[in-house]
Amino acid sequence: MTIGDTVTIDRDGLDRLVVVLQENGYRVIGPTMRDNAIILDELDTPAALPAGWGVHTEPGRYRVYRRTDQAVFAHSAGPGSWKQFLHPPHRLIARLDADLNLVAAGDGPTPTPATEPPSQPPQPDRPAAFLGVRGCDMAAIRILARVLGGDAYPDSAFAARCAGLFIVGVNCTEPGGVCFCASMGTGPGVSAGYDLALTERIDESGHRFLVEVGSAAGERILAELRSHPATQAEIADARAEVAAAAGRMGRSMPDADLRAVIRESRESPQWEDVASRCLTCGNCTMVCPTCFCTTTEDVTDLTGDHAERWERWASCFELDFSHVHGGSVRQSGESRYRQWLSHKLGTWYDQFGSSGCVGCGRCIAWCPAGIDLTAEMGRLVELREEADDGHR
């Protein structure tokens, strides 16, 4: 088989894929059930996959339920994203002793004070294999690669985590209630960047997966699995299911020039309206697969003999996020929500050449106030159109 070929594996073949990846030295990270949510974590065994579990999502609500079948990937995005493994929430930058000698650098194993600290952040123990990456999250990984891994000053720690990354994508056939990837052009099918891409099928012919080869690395791994060439009918059926999923999205972003709408809505009363509901808790930025802002914190122990500098995720909803000499620039919830939405859907284009939103819907499901950014943008579009009509 070669790149672009499509084969079929059975349900046992998926379990075998996990084992083969582990035998080839990968840390396999994929979906698993924990604490009433389908999260992403390292899989010790294929049995950890969430077979037979689905999710119901709506604004401010996420619930798992038992399906009537044993589908593995028939669920939409959970609270975690792949960002946490490439751009972790907390990262040790440096550790110093009482004489300000560097005794650790980066986020790898801590050397003793007598050990020469590494000149570069250490590589992870093993390369990662991401199993079950949806189209929206595939787009998010590409966005993070542009933001953190591109340009003149790439983040070396991010680059180290991406080194040797193996991606098993999954085409969505059952979008969730807050999904809107189709209107953002990121799904429901996966696009370039995967090593293998799966489409799960359960019908009278059994439980199986169509597997498309996307790279030489994927070709090598697939060669260790028992498979057979997919028929044209199977391929056409799988593609039709993915295409049909695009019409079953729970949400849709307005079909408008969002950048222009946001630019022209700086003084819109809608910002005050959404601020009356927004708790400025930052949940939306924490679950977003592309939000990348960080801050640094210096901590010491009670003896004063050790100090550490840590990097952690930050949110533009935090009051201190825009703090400069004299106070914070954006003190109101209105200004902070406007900053977040304006950057995500507007000025991100100016910085990085694309939208910062991939349509995964996490920010809608995990907002305790149930704020829906597609609805907020829809209202901004309506107000803009009303204002234009009034000027005619």
Order of alpha helices (4+ residues) and beta strands (2+ residues): beta-alpha-beta-beta-beta-beta-alpha-beta-beta-beta-alpha-alpha-beta-alpha-beta-beta-alpha-beta-alpha-alpha-alpha-alpha-beta-beta-beta-beta-alpha-alpha-alpha-alpha
